[in-house]
Amino acid sequence: MTVTRDMIGRMVTHHSTEGTWTGVLRDIDPTWMDPASMPGERRHYDMSWVYDRKSGREIMVFTNDLEPV
């Protein structure tokens, strides 16, 4: 199952090389562009912001890397 905007406020899980963590989905932006890239090289990315349950930090990750709990 994929994560959608309907799941904002619900728990999601992220699996990475650093381990697995769980947090609350805060927002999804399917048209996010990296402001550090050159204007002619900017691409749209499907990004999500998740409030990490353990550290209390808000983390930005690719939406495709998240799974609902």
mmCIF file as gemmi writes it, N, C-alpha and C atoms, coordinates in Angstrom:
data_model
loop_
_atom_site.group_PDB
_atom_site.id
_atom_site.type_symbol
_atom_site.label_atom_id
_atom_site.label_alt_id
_atom_site.label_comp_id
_atom_site.label_asym_id
_atom_site.label_entity_id
_atom_site.label_seq_id
_atom_site.pdbx_PDB_ins_code
_atom_site.Cartn_x
_atom_site.Cartn_y
_atom_site.Cartn_z
_atom_site.occupancy
_atom_site.B_iso_or_equiv
_atom_site.pdbx_formal_charge
_atom_site.auth_seq_id
_atom_site.auth_asym_id
_atom_site.pdbx_PDB_model_num
ATOM 1 N N . MET Axp A 1 ? 0.842 -1.177 0 1 0 ? 1 A 1
ATOM 2 C CA . MET Axp A 1 ? 0 0 0 1 0 ? 1 A 1
ATOM 3 C C . MET Axp A 1 ? 0.888 1.242 0 1 0 ? 1 A 1
ATOM 4 N N . THR Axp A 2 ? 0.531 2.219 -0.805 1 0 ? 2 A 1
ATOM 5 C CA . THR Axp A 2 ? 1.323 3.438 -0.872 1 0 ? 2 A 1
ATOM 6 C C . THR Axp A 2 ? 0.768 4.507 0.066 1 0 ? 2 A 1
ATOM 7 N N . VAL Axp A 3 ? 1.613 5.427 0.433 1 0 ? 3 A 1
ATOM 8 C CA . VAL Axp A 3 ? 1.235 6.525 1.311 1 0 ? 3 A 1
ATOM 9 C C . VAL Axp A 3 ? 0.628 7.645 0.468 1 0 ? 3 A 1
ATOM 10 N N . THR Axp A 4 ? -0.514 8.187 0.908 1 0 ? 4 A 1
ATOM 11 C CA . THR Axp A 4 ? -1.205 9.249 0.191 1 0 ? 4 A 1
ATOM 12 C C . THR Axp A 4 ? -1.5 10.408 1.138 1 0 ? 4 A 1
ATOM 13 N N . ARG Axp A 5 ? -1.983 11.517 0.592 1 0 ? 5 A 1
ATOM 14 C CA . ARG Axp A 5 ? -2.329 12.688 1.409 1 0 ? 5 A 1
ATOM 15 C C . ARG Axp A 5 ? -3.427 12.367 2.416 1 0 ? 5 A 1
ATOM 16 N N . ASP Axp A 6 ? -4.254 11.357 2.147 1 0 ? 6 A 1
ATOM 17 C CA . ASP Axp A 6 ? -5.308 10.967 3.081 1 0 ? 6 A 1
ATOM 18 C C . ASP Axp A 6 ? -4.739 10.423 4.392 1 0 ? 6 A 1
ATOM 19 N N . MET Axp A 7 ? -3.466 10.054 4.397 1 0 ? 7 A 1
ATOM 20 C CA . MET Axp A 7 ? -2.832 9.463 5.578 1 0 ? 7 A 1
ATOM 21 C C . MET Axp A 7 ? -2.098 10.487 6.436 1 0 ? 7 A 1
ATOM 22 N N . ILE Axp A 8 ? -2.173 11.77 6.113 1 0 ? 8 A 1
ATOM 23 C CA . ILE Axp A 8 ? -1.521 12.796 6.919 1 0 ? 8 A 1
ATOM 24 C C . ILE Axp A 8 ? -2.076 12.734 8.334 1 0 ? 8 A 1
ATOM 25 N N . GLY Axp A 9 ? -1.175 12.724 9.302 1 0 ? 9 A 1
ATOM 26 C CA . GLY Axp A 9 ? -1.55 12.599 10.707 1 0 ? 9 A 1
ATOM 27 C C . GLY Axp A 9 ? -1.491 11.175 11.22 1 0 ? 9 A 1
ATOM 28 N N . ARG Axp A 10 ? -1.235 10.214 10.334 1 0 ? 10 A 1
ATOM 29 C CA . ARG Axp A 10 ? -1.145 8.805 10.73 1 0 ? 10 A 1
ATOM 30 C C . ARG Axp A 10 ? 0.309 8.354 10.76 1 0 ? 10 A 1
ATOM 31 N N . MET Axp A 11 ? 0.529 7.213 11.383 1 0 ? 11 A 1
ATOM 32 C CA . MET Axp A 11 ? 1.872 6.659 11.526 1 0 ? 11 A 1
ATOM 33 C C . MET Axp A 11 ? 2.331 6.006 10.218 1 0 ? 11 A 1
ATOM 34 N N . VAL Axp A 12 ? 3.618 6.232 9.887 1 0 ? 12 A 1
ATOM 35 C CA . VAL Axp A 12 ? 4.247 5.604 8.727 1 0 ? 12 A 1
ATOM 36 C C . VAL Axp A 12 ? 5.611 5.062 9.167 1 0 ? 12 A 1
ATOM 37 N N . THR Axp A 13 ? 6.15 4.155 8.366 1 0 ? 13 A 1
ATOM 38 C CA . THR Axp A 13 ? 7.447 3.54 8.642 1 0 ? 13 A 1
ATOM 39 C C . THR Axp A 13 ? 8.372 3.799 7.476 1 0 ? 13 A 1
ATOM 40 N N . HIS Axp A 14 ? 9.644 4.03 7.795 1 0 ? 14 A 1
ATOM 41 C CA . HIS Axp A 14 ? 10.674 4.238 6.78 1 0 ? 14 A 1
ATOM 42 C C . HIS Axp A 14 ? 11.793 3.242 7.024 1 0 ? 14 A 1
ATOM 43 N N . HIS Axp A 15 ? 12.171 2.512 5.978 1 0 ? 15 A 1
ATOM 44 C CA . HIS Axp A 15 ? 13.267 1.544 6.063 1 0 ? 15 A 1
ATOM 45 C C . HIS Axp A 15 ? 14.455 2.125 5.296 1 0 ? 15 A 1
ATOM 46 N N . SER Axp A 16 ? 15.62 2.212 5.939 1 0 ? 16 A 1
ATOM 47 C CA . SER Axp A 16 ? 16.813 2.73 5.277 1 0 ? 16 A 1
ATOM 48 C C . SER Axp A 16 ? 18.024 1.925 5.725 1 0 ? 16 A 1
ATOM 49 N N . THR Axp A 17 ? 19.173 2.29 5.191 1 0 ? 17 A 1
ATOM 50 C CA . THR Axp A 17 ? 20.402 1.6 5.579 1 0 ? 17 A 1
ATOM 51 C C . THR Axp A 17 ? 20.763 1.891 7.028 1 0 ? 17 A 1
ATOM 52 N N . GLU Axp A 18 ? 20.235 2.984 7.568 1 0 ? 18 A 1
ATOM 53 C CA . GLU Axp A 18 ? 20.504 3.345 8.961 1 0 ? 18 A 1
ATOM 54 C C . GLU Axp A 18 ? 19.542 2.68 9.933 1 0 ? 18 A 1
ATOM 55 N N . GLY Axp A 19 ? 18.585 1.946 9.409 1 0 ? 19 A 1
ATOM 56 C CA . GLY Axp A 19 ? 17.623 1.261 10.261 1 0 ? 19 A 1
ATOM 57 C C . GLY Axp A 19 ? 16.194 1.607 9.891 1 0 ? 19 A 1
ATOM 58 N N . THR Axp A 20 ? 15.287 1.18 10.723 1 0 ? 20 A 1
ATOM 59 C CA . THR Axp A 20 ? 13.867 1.426 10.505 1 0 ? 20 A 1
ATOM 60 C C . THR Axp A 20 ? 13.37 2.373 11.58 1 0 ? 20 A 1
ATOM 61 N N . TRP Axp A 21 ? 12.581 3.358 11.171 1 0 ? 21 A 1
ATOM 62 C CA . TRP Axp A 21 ? 11.996 4.264 12.145 1 0 ? 21 A 1
ATOM 63 C C . TRP Axp A 21 ? 10.545 4.534 11.793 1 0 ? 21 A 1
ATOM 64 N N . THR Axp A 22 ? 9.8 4.968 12.791 1 0 ? 22 A 1
ATOM 65 C CA . THR Axp A 22 ? 8.369 5.22 12.657 1 0 ? 22 A 1
ATOM 66 C C . THR Axp A 22 ? 8.084 6.647 13.083 1 0 ? 22 A 1
ATOM 67 N N . GLY Axp A 23 ? 7.147 7.276 12.393 1 0 ? 23 A 1
ATOM 68 C CA . GLY Axp A 23 ? 6.789 8.64 12.737 1 0 ? 23 A 1
ATOM 69 C C . GLY Axp A 23 ? 5.42 9.003 12.188 1 0 ? 23 A 1
ATOM 70 N N . VAL Axp A 24 ? 5.024 10.239 12.431 1 0 ? 24 A 1
ATOM 71 C CA . VAL Axp A 24 ? 3.73 10.747 11.991 1 0 ? 24 A 1
ATOM 72 C C . VAL Axp A 24 ? 3.913 11.508 10.683 1 0 ? 24 A 1
ATOM 73 N N . LEU Axp A 25 ? 3.153 11.146 9.672 1 0 ? 25 A 1
ATOM 74 C CA . LEU Axp A 25 ? 3.2 11.827 8.381 1 0 ? 25 A 1
ATOM 75 C C . LEU Axp A 25 ? 2.639 13.23 8.541 1 0 ? 25 A 1
ATOM 76 N N . ARG Axp A 26 ? 3.436 14.252 8.219 1 0 ? 26 A 1
ATOM 77 C CA . ARG Axp A 26 ? 3.034 15.645 8.399 1 0 ? 26 A 1
ATOM 78 C C . ARG Axp A 26 ? 2.523 16.277 7.105 1 0 ? 26 A 1
ATOM 79 N N . ASP Axp A 27 ? 3.172 15.975 5.973 1 0 ? 27 A 1
ATOM 80 C CA . ASP Axp A 27 ? 2.774 16.595 4.711 1 0 ? 27 A 1
ATOM 81 C C . ASP Axp A 27 ? 3.377 15.824 3.557 1 0 ? 27 A 1
ATOM 82 N N . ILE Axp A 28 ? 2.766 15.98 2.375 1 0 ? 28 A 1
ATOM 83 C CA . ILE Axp A 28 ? 3.273 15.401 1.132 1 0 ? 28 A 1
ATOM 84 C C . ILE Axp A 28 ? 3.244 16.501 0.081 1 0 ? 28 A 1
ATOM 85 N N . ASP Axp A 29 ? 4.346 16.652 -0.664 1 0 ? 29 A 1
ATOM 86 C CA . ASP Axp A 29 ? 4.408 17.615 -1.755 1 0 ? 29 A 1
ATOM 87 C C . ASP Axp A 29 ? 4.929 16.892 -2.994 1 0 ? 29 A 1
ATOM 88 N N . PRO Axp A 30 ? 4.046 16.572 -3.943 1 0 ? 30 A 1
ATOM 89 C CA . PRO Axp A 30 ? 4.481 15.844 -5.139 1 0 ? 30 A 1
ATOM 90 C C . PRO Axp A 30 ? 5.24 16.715 -6.139 1 0 ? 30 A 1
ATOM 91 N N . THR Axp A 31 ? 5.309 18.016 -5.908 1 0 ? 31 A 1
ATOM 92 C CA . THR Axp A 31 ? 5.976 18.919 -6.85 1 0 ? 31 A 1
ATOM 93 C C . THR Axp A 31 ? 7.164 19.641 -6.216 1 0 ? 31 A 1
ATOM 94 N N . TRP Axp A 32 ? 7.737 19.076 -5.153 1 0 ? 32 A 1
ATOM 95 C CA . TRP Axp A 32 ? 8.855 19.72 -4.477 1 0 ? 32 A 1
ATOM 96 C C . TRP Axp A 32 ? 10.07 19.759 -5.388 1 0 ? 32 A 1
ATOM 97 N N . MET Axp A 33 ? 10.785 20.897 -5.396 1 0 ? 33 A 1
ATOM 98 C CA . MET Axp A 33 ? 12.026 21.044 -6.153 1 0 ? 33 A 1
ATOM 99 C C . MET Axp A 33 ? 13.134 21.444 -5.195 1 0 ? 33 A 1
ATOM 100 N N . ASP Axp A 34 ? 14.313 20.902 -5.383 1 0 ? 34 A 1
ATOM 101 C CA . ASP Axp A 34 ? 15.454 21.209 -4.534 1 0 ? 34 A 1
ATOM 102 C C . ASP Axp A 34 ? 15.932 22.632 -4.828 1 0 ? 34 A 1
ATOM 103 N N . PRO Axp A 35 ? 15.84 23.541 -3.859 1 0 ? 35 A 1
ATOM 104 C CA . PRO Axp A 35 ? 16.246 24.917 -4.111 1 0 ? 35 A 1
ATOM 105 C C . PRO Axp A 35 ? 17.758 25.08 -4.282 1 0 ? 35 A 1
ATOM 106 N N . ALA Axp A 36 ? 18.54 24.074 -3.9 1 0 ? 36 A 1
ATOM 107 C CA . ALA Axp A 36 ? 19.989 24.152 -4.035 1 0 ? 36 A 1
ATOM 108 C C . ALA Axp A 36 ? 20.468 23.798 -5.443 1 0 ? 36 A 1
ATOM 109 N N . SER Axp A 37 ? 19.603 23.201 -6.26 1 0 ? 37 A 1
ATOM 110 C CA . SER Axp A 37 ? 20.004 22.838 -7.613 1 0 ? 37 A 1
ATOM 111 C C . SER Axp A 37 ? 19.908 24.056 -8.531 1 0 ? 37 A 1
ATOM 112 N N . MET Axp A 38 ? 20.638 24.012 -9.614 1 0 ? 38 A 1
ATOM 113 C CA . MET Axp A 38 ? 20.635 25.11 -10.58 1 0 ? 38 A 1
ATOM 114 C C . MET Axp A 38 ? 19.244 25.216 -11.215 1 0 ? 38 A 1
ATOM 115 N N . PRO Axp A 39 ? 18.774 26.434 -11.508 1 0 ? 39 A 1
ATOM 116 C CA . PRO Axp A 39 ? 17.421 26.598 -12.063 1 0 ? 39 A 1
ATOM 117 C C . PRO Axp A 39 ? 17.147 25.759 -13.308 1 0 ? 39 A 1
ATOM 118 N N . GLY Axp A 40 ? 18.108 25.618 -14.174 1 0 ? 40 A 1
ATOM 119 C CA . GLY Axp A 40 ? 17.903 24.826 -15.391 1 0 ? 40 A 1
ATOM 120 C C . GLY Axp A 40 ? 17.939 23.329 -15.161 1 0 ? 40 A 1
ATOM 121 N N . GLU Axp A 41 ? 18.361 22.895 -13.976 1 0 ? 41 A 1
ATOM 122 C CA . GLU Axp A 41 ? 18.497 21.465 -13.678 1 0 ? 41 A 1
ATOM 123 C C . GLU Axp A 41 ? 17.475 20.979 -12.658 1 0 ? 41 A 1
ATOM 124 N N . ARG Axp A 42 ? 16.537 21.827 -12.275 1 0 ? 42 A 1
ATOM 125 C CA . ARG Axp A 42 ? 15.568 21.451 -11.235 1 0 ? 42 A 1
ATOM 126 C C . ARG Axp A 42 ? 14.546 20.453 -11.765 1 0 ? 42 A 1
ATOM 127 N N . ARG Axp A 43 ? 14.26 19.463 -10.916 1 0 ? 43 A 1
ATOM 128 C CA . ARG Axp A 43 ? 13.259 18.436 -11.216 1 0 ? 43 A 1
ATOM 129 C C . ARG Axp A 43 ? 12.266 18.393 -10.08 1 0 ? 43 A 1
ATOM 130 N N . HIS Axp A 44 ? 11.101 17.862 -10.365 1 0 ? 44 A 1
ATOM 131 C CA . HIS Axp A 44 ? 10.082 17.682 -9.327 1 0 ? 44 A 1
ATOM 132 C C . HIS Axp A 44 ? 10.3 16.345 -8.636 1 0 ? 44 A 1
ATOM 133 N N . TYR Axp A 45 ? 10.165 16.351 -7.312 1 0 ? 45 A 1
ATOM 134 C CA . TYR Axp A 45 ? 10.281 15.138 -6.507 1 0 ? 45 A 1
ATOM 135 C C . TYR Axp A 45 ? 9.036 14.996 -5.645 1 0 ? 45 A 1
ATOM 136 N N . ASP Axp A 46 ? 8.621 13.771 -5.423 1 0 ? 46 A 1
ATOM 137 C CA . ASP Axp A 46 ? 7.489 13.479 -4.54 1 0 ? 46 A 1
ATOM 138 C C . ASP Axp A 46 ? 8.053 13.304 -3.129 1 0 ? 46 A 1
ATOM 139 N N . MET Axp A 47 ? 7.994 14.364 -2.32 1 0 ? 47 A 1
ATOM 140 C CA . MET Axp A 47 ? 8.61 14.357 -0.997 1 0 ? 47 A 1
ATOM 141 C C . MET Axp A 47 ? 7.561 14.367 0.108 1 0 ? 47 A 1
ATOM 142 N N . SER Axp A 48 ? 7.938 13.779 1.24 1 0 ? 48 A 1
ATOM 143 C CA . SER Axp A 48 ? 7.084 13.759 2.431 1 0 ? 48 A 1
ATOM 144 C C . SER Axp A 48 ? 7.866 14.269 3.62 1 0 ? 48 A 1
ATOM 145 N N . TRP Axp A 49 ? 7.155 14.836 4.569 1 0 ? 49 A 1
ATOM 146 C CA . TRP Axp A 49 ? 7.738 15.285 5.826 1 0 ? 49 A 1
ATOM 147 C C . TRP Axp A 49 ? 7.12 14.456 6.937 1 0 ? 49 A 1
ATOM 148 N N . VAL Axp A 50 ? 7.997 13.85 7.741 1 0 ? 50 A 1
ATOM 149 C CA . VAL Axp A 50 ? 7.565 12.945 8.798 1 0 ? 50 A 1
ATOM 150 C C . VAL Axp A 50 ? 8.159 13.412 10.119 1 0 ? 50 A 1
ATOM 151 N N . TYR Axp A 51 ? 7.324 13.473 11.161 1 0 ? 51 A 1
ATOM 152 C CA . TYR Axp A 51 ? 7.769 13.8 12.51 1 0 ? 51 A 1
ATOM 153 C C . TYR Axp A 51 ? 8.252 12.509 13.148 1 0 ? 51 A 1
ATOM 154 N N . ASP Axp A 52 ? 9.582 12.393 13.332 1 0 ? 52 A 1
ATOM 155 C CA . ASP Axp A 52 ? 10.183 11.174 13.874 1 0 ? 52 A 1
ATOM 156 C C . ASP Axp A 52 ? 9.798 10.994 15.339 1 0 ? 52 A 1
ATOM 157 N N . ARG Axp A 53 ? 9.276 9.826 15.659 1 0 ? 53 A 1
ATOM 158 C CA . ARG Axp A 53 ? 8.778 9.532 17.002 1 0 ? 53 A 1
ATOM 159 C C . ARG Axp A 53 ? 9.882 9.529 18.058 1 0 ? 53 A 1
ATOM 160 N N . LYS Axp A 54 ? 11.086 9.07 17.708 1 0 ? 54 A 1
ATOM 161 C CA . LYS Axp A 54 ? 12.162 8.955 18.693 1 0 ? 54 A 1
ATOM 162 C C . LYS Axp A 54 ? 12.917 10.27 18.895 1 0 ? 54 A 1
ATOM 163 N N . SER Axp A 55 ? 13.329 10.895 17.816 1 0 ? 55 A 1
ATOM 164 C CA . SER Axp A 55 ? 14.185 12.083 17.939 1 0 ? 55 A 1
ATOM 165 C C . SER Axp A 55 ? 13.388 13.377 18.082 1 0 ? 55 A 1
ATOM 166 N N . GLY Axp A 56 ? 12.128 13.365 17.652 1 0 ? 56 A 1
ATOM 167 C CA . GLY Axp A 56 ? 11.324 14.577 17.699 1 0 ? 56 A 1
ATOM 168 C C . GLY Axp A 56 ? 11.62 15.539 16.569 1 0 ? 56 A 1
ATOM 169 N N . ARG Axp A 57 ? 12.429 15.12 15.605 1 0 ? 57 A 1
ATOM 170 C CA . ARG Axp A 57 ? 12.762 15.968 14.457 1 0 ? 57 A 1
ATOM 171 C C . ARG Axp A 57 ? 11.817 15.702 13.304 1 0 ? 57 A 1
ATOM 172 N N . GLU Axp A 58 ? 11.633 16.704 12.454 1 0 ? 58 A 1
ATOM 173 C CA . GLU Axp A 58 ? 10.872 16.503 11.227 1 0 ? 58 A 1
ATOM 174 C C . GLU Axp A 58 ? 11.871 16.135 10.135 1 0 ? 58 A 1
ATOM 175 N N . ILE Axp A 59 ? 11.611 15.027 9.463 1 0 ? 59 A 1
ATOM 176 C CA . ILE Axp A 59 ? 12.533 14.484 8.474 1 0 ? 59 A 1
ATOM 177 C C . ILE Axp A 59 ? 11.864 14.502 7.108 1 0 ? 59 A 1
ATOM 178 N N . MET Axp A 60 ? 12.623 14.887 6.091 1 0 ? 60 A 1
ATOM 179 C CA . MET Axp A 60 ? 12.125 14.911 4.719 1 0 ? 60 A 1
ATOM 180 C C . MET Axp A 60 ? 12.607 13.648 4.006 1 0 ? 60 A 1
ATOM 181 N N . VAL Axp A 61 ? 11.682 12.883 3.433 1 0 ? 61 A 1
ATOM 182 C CA . VAL Axp A 61 ? 12.018 11.636 2.746 1 0 ? 61 A 1
ATOM 183 C C . VAL Axp A 61 ? 11.179 11.512 1.477 1 0 ? 61 A 1
ATOM 184 N N . PHE Axp A 62 ? 11.625 10.654 0.566 1 0 ? 62 A 1
ATOM 185 C CA . PHE Axp A 62 ? 10.839 10.366 -0.625 1 0 ? 62 A 1
ATOM 186 C C . PHE Axp A 62 ? 9.574 9.612 -0.214 1 0 ? 62 A 1
ATOM 187 N N . THR Axp A 63 ? 8.446 10.01 -0.771 1 0 ? 63 A 1
ATOM 188 C CA . THR Axp A 63 ? 7.164 9.387 -0.429 1 0 ? 63 A 1
ATOM 189 C C . THR Axp A 63 ? 7.166 7.9 -0.745 1 0 ? 63 A 1
ATOM 190 N N . ASN Axp A 64 ? 7.851 7.497 -1.813 1 0 ? 64 A 1
ATOM 191 C CA . ASN Axp A 64 ? 7.877 6.085 -2.198 1 0 ? 64 A 1
ATOM 192 C C . ASN Axp A 64 ? 8.605 5.216 -1.185 1 0 ? 64 A 1
ATOM 193 N N . ASP Axp A 65 ? 9.416 5.828 -0.32 1 0 ? 65 A 1
ATOM 194 C CA . ASP Axp A 65 ? 10.177 5.06 0.684 1 0 ? 65 A 1
ATOM 195 C C . ASP Axp A 65 ? 9.387 4.828 1.964 1 0 ? 65 A 1
ATOM 196 N N . LEU Axp A 66 ? 8.138 5.314 2.03 1 0 ? 66 A 1
ATOM 197 C CA . LEU Axp A 66 ? 7.324 5.179 3.245 1 0 ? 66 A 1
ATOM 198 C C . LEU Axp A 66 ? 6.285 4.079 3.084 1 0 ? 66 A 1
ATOM 199 N N . GLU Axp A 67 ? 5.936 3.473 4.218 1 0 ? 67 A 1
ATOM 200 C CA . GLU Axp A 67 ? 4.872 2.472 4.264 1 0 ? 67 A 1
ATOM 201 C C . GLU Axp A 67 ? 3.943 2.817 5.433 1 0 ? 67 A 1
ATOM 202 N N . PRO Axp A 68 ? 2.639 2.629 5.268 1 0 ? 68 A 1
ATOM 203 C CA . PRO Axp A 68 ? 1.751 2.859 6.402 1 0 ? 68 A 1
ATOM 204 C C . PRO Axp A 68 ? 1.963 1.807 7.478 1 0 ? 68 A 1
ATOM 205 N N . VAL Axp A 69 ? 1.739 2.191 8.729 1 0 ? 69 A 1
ATOM 206 C CA . VAL Axp A 69 ? 1.879 1.25 9.846 1 0 ? 69 A 1
ATOM 207 C C . VAL Axp A 69 ? 0.613 0.429 9.95 1 0 ? 69 A 1
